[in-house]
């Protein structure tokens, strides 16, 4: 059976400005801002939440199925997914659009200026959950707003359990809309900032929201994570890393661990620990899909950190 991953496929173009933005932006001229930054260092990464989650879930040994929309510039990503043996059956090409992409310029103080173009992501509602067969679990990751709402309805109607991972798309929804999706979902995953925003939008505490689902997961970066489930708050420690290079995609790696644990009926402590480990393995490499670890290596690392074996 498959885990259906509804979310974005995107390119991340990352540029480095070898100075500080503050030296080139005049506060008294902010109303007529017109600046240009020379960026001699640039790289393009394969990203998007659906792509990142599927990449990590397959690495663990799961069976991901991506559902996403892409534009006319999709071919390099298509070649990559084919090389990774990730199915593209439900990746829809929307003509006369670009694949979603972020343009990120970072200065020497790690300040960032980002422009995001959703492109084909805006047509995610043209994909339908019912078109995917042999699906036992799903996730709604950041995507086009209409698509996220529609896919929640379709998972619910099909009786397929799913995780709601609003991510950076959370501000697109008001409190009533968020509660509607949460009522239909079986699991919710947010980071600590999103968790705070979720409480403000819905007017409910995390403890109250957790009662609406089987599990509510809040990640806190280096402080670990908390899983609200079965009336408990399960503390998940962060995994110590040898190299802290780039947090981009760590949340997606963590979610892959969650999906693997849920689909294999693991207990919440083990599931959260696997997610934590996957995030730690990712953070040692730049980009969301440049880390490469075998299932045996994941299992061994889990044993070294937590004292038991994990992969089935």
MOCORBEL-V95977 format. One record per residue. N is the residue number from 1. SS is DSSP state (H for helix, E for strand, - for the rest). D_CENTER is the distance of its C-alpha to the mean C-alpha in whole Angstrom. Layout:
# MOCORBEL-V95977
N|SS|D_CENTER + N|SS|D_CENTER
This chain:
# MOCORBEL-V95977
1|-|21 + 2|E|18 + 3|E|14 + 4|E|14 + 5|E|10 + 6|E|10 + 7|-|8 + 8|-|9 + 9|-|11 + 10|E|12 + 11|E|14 + 12|E|14 + 13|E|17 + 14|E|18 + 15|E|22 + 16|E|24 + 17|-|26 + 18|-|29 + 19|-|30 + 20|-|29 + 21|H|28 + 22|H|31 + 23|H|34 + 24|-|33 + 25|-|32 + 26|-|36 + 27|H|35 + 28|H|38 + 29|H|37 + 30|H|34 + 31|H|35 + 32|H|36 + 33|-|33 + 34|-|33 + 35|-|32 + 36|-|31 + 37|-|29 + 38|-|30 + 39|-|27 + 40|-|29 + 41|E|26 + 42|E|23 + 43|E|20 + 44|E|18 + 45|E|15 + 46|E|13 + 47|E|9 + 48|-|7 + 49|H|4 + 50|H|7 + 51|H|9 + 52|H|7 + 53|H|6 + 54|H|10 + 55|H|11 + 56|H|10 + 57|H|12 + 58|H|15 + 59|H|15 + 60|H|16 + 61|-|18 + 62|-|16 + 63|-|17 + 64|E|14 + 65|E|15 + 66|E|13 + 67|E|14 + 68|E|13 + 69|E|16 + 70|E|17 + 71|-|20 + 72|-|23 + 73|-|22 + 74|-|20 + 75|H|22 + 76|H|21 + 77|H|17 + 78|H|19 + 79|H|21 + 80|H|19 + 81|H|17 + 82|H|21 + 83|H|21 + 84|-|19 + 85|-|20 + 86|-|17 + 87|-|18 + 88|-|18 + 89|-|20 + 90|E|18 + 91|E|17 + 92|E|19 + 93|E|21 + 94|-|22 + 95|-|25 + 96|-|26 + 97|-|23 + 98|-|20 + 99|-|17 + 100|E|14 + 101|E|15 + 102|E|15 + 103|E|18 + 104|E|18 + 105|E|21 + 106|E|21 + 107|-|24 + 108|-|26 + 109|-|25 + 110|-|21 + 111|-|22 + 112|E|19 + 113|E|20 + 114|E|18 + 115|E|18 + 116|E|16 + 117|E|17 + 118|-|15 + 119|H|18 + 120|H|18 + 121|H|15 + 122|H|17 + 123|H|19 + 124|H|16 + 125|H|19 + 126|H|21 + 127|-|19 + 128|-|20 + 129|H|19 + 130|H|22 + 131|H|23 + 132|-|20 + 133|-|23 + 134|-|23 + 135|E|19 + 136|E|19 + 137|E|16 + 138|E|13 + 139|E|10 + 140|E|9 + 141|-|6 + 142|-|7 + 143|-|10 + 144|-|14 + 145|H|15 + 146|H|18 + 147|H|16 + 148|H|14 + 149|H|17 + 150|H|19 + 151|H|16 + 152|H|17 + 153|H|20 + 154|H|20 + 155|H|19 + 156|H|21 + 157|H|24 + 158|H|23 + 159|-|23 + 160|-|20 + 161|-|18 + 162|E|14 + 163|E|11 + 164|E|11 + 165|-|7 + 166|-|9 + 167|H|7 + 168|H|9 + 169|H|11 + 170|H|13 + 171|H|16 + 172|H|16 + 173|-|18 + 174|-|21 + 175|H|21 + 176|H|23 + 177|H|20 + 178|H|18 + 179|H|20 + 180|H|21 + 181|H|18 + 182|H|17 + 183|H|21 + 184|H|20 + 185|-|17 + 186|-|17 + 187|E|14 + 188|E|12 + 189|E|10 + 190|E|10 + 191|E|11 + 192|H|14 + 193|H|15 + 194|H|13 + 195|H|15 + 196|H|18 + 197|H|17 + 198|H|17 + 199|H|20 + 200|H|22 + 201|H|21 + 202|H|22 + 203|-|25 + 204|-|24 + 205|-|23 + 206|H|20 + 207|H|23 + 208|H|24 + 209|H|21 + 210|H|20 + 211|-|23 + 212|-|22 + 213|-|19 + 214|-|20 + 215|E|17 + 216|E|15 + 217|E|13 + 218|E|13 + 219|E|12 + 220|-|14 + 221|H|14 + 222|H|17 + 223|H|19 + 224|-|17 + 225|E|15 + 226|E|17 + 227|E|17 + 228|E|19 + 229|E|21 + 230|-|25 + 231|-|26 + 232|E|25 + 233|E|23 + 234|E|21 + 235|E|21 + 236|E|19 + 237|-|20 + 238|-|18 + 239|-|19 + 240|-|21 + 241|-|20 + 242|-|23 + 243|-|21 + 244|-|19 + 245|-|18 + 246|-|15 + 247|-|12 + 248|-|10 + 249|-|7 + 250|H|8 + 251|H|6 + 252|H|4 + 253|H|7 + 254|H|8 + 255|H|7 + 256|H|9 + 257|H|12 + 258|H|12 + 259|H|12 + 260|H|14 + 261|H|16 + 262|H|16 + 263|H|18 + 264|-|20 + 265|-|21 + 266|-|21 + 267|-|22 + 268|H|19 + 269|H|21 + 270|H|20 + 271|H|17 + 272|H|15 + 273|H|17 + 274|H|16 + 275|H|12 + 276|H|14 + 277|H|15 + 278|H|13 + 279|H|11 + 280|H|15 + 281|H|15 + 282|H|13 + 283|-|14 + 284|-|17 + 285|-|16 + 286|-|16 + 287|-|13 + 288|-|10 + 289|-|12 + 290|-|15 + 291|-|16 + 292|-|18 + 293|-|19 + 294|-|21 + 295|H|21 + 296|H|24 + 297|H|23 + 298|H|20 + 299|H|22 + 300|H|25 + 301|H|23 + 302|H|22 + 303|H|25 + 304|H|26 + 305|H|24 + 306|H|24 + 307|-|28 + 308|-|27 + 309|-|26 + 310|-|22 + 311|-|22 + 312|-|24
